[in-house]
């Protein structure tokens, strides 16, 4: 009798929590479940070995779909070349052809403050043939790197989650798929033409950035605080807090091409893959959130989607 009471007591004391943004997809005539792992890209993939529920789900899958096969050096080289074509100025032009003297002086002052380099030296004049938006990105990356030093928990101490999942899939001989495609040359040309038609808008954006640079630094600091909190939610499996955070809701609302439109393009690929075989999908957790998030789109189409529980 004592043994029975003890067993019941332990059973009642068992606590179930949510796994780290790991979801099971079933129903809608799918023979076997597929899975989604919402990734926080700053976290190391070594953490996956400590999540038995992920390992169990991974073992049941014969396919893996990621945003891109970012473990492929050839694919990444192609993407880098394609991206560089889209952001370059027309042949023979440099940034000095699109900025006036006052704008160049402001840029040079900010460049010297940040990089201790004179932007107007002869070398820069010959190599900087990129559009004004690239300068905003350059400054932003440096300020982000500096701010990251205040968040050691975000520092990558190993290979990121997405790449680890891809490498594991390759080792197991799983079929690999991509949810996004590298843009064709025609699309890249159209993209560059569209950006070039708005070169004055780019210049205005660059000047606004340079004039309020301290405010922009604070925005980056606030953003990294939100990213750090997202990592905390992921480790705790607290998807509800992540999905309701003001930061992510704002990001999704102001970037429909990055989230809503991509999610809608991905949905048929998810459905086709699940009809072929049990599949593990790995992509940024921001794509899970909201009425146009992948979770809701799947539910709207008739699938059952549930976050997997872990026993603590």
Buried (B, 14 or more C-beta within 10 A) or exposed (E): EEEEEEEEEEEEEEEEEBBBBBBBBBEBEBEEBBBBBBBBBBBBBEBBEEBEBBEEBBEBBBBBBBBBBBBBEEBBEEBEEBBEBBBBBEEEBBBBEBBEEEBBEBBBEBBEEBEEEEBBEEEBEEEBBBBBBBBBEBBBEEBBEEBBEEBEEBEEEEBBBBBBBBEBBBEEEBBBBBBBEBBEEEEBEEBBEEBBEEBEEBBEBBBEBBEEBEEBBEEBBEBBBBBBBBBBBBBEBBBEEBBEBEBBEEBBEEEEEBBBEBBEEBBEBBBEBBEEBBBBBBBBBBBBBBEBBBBBBBBEEEBEBEBBEBEE
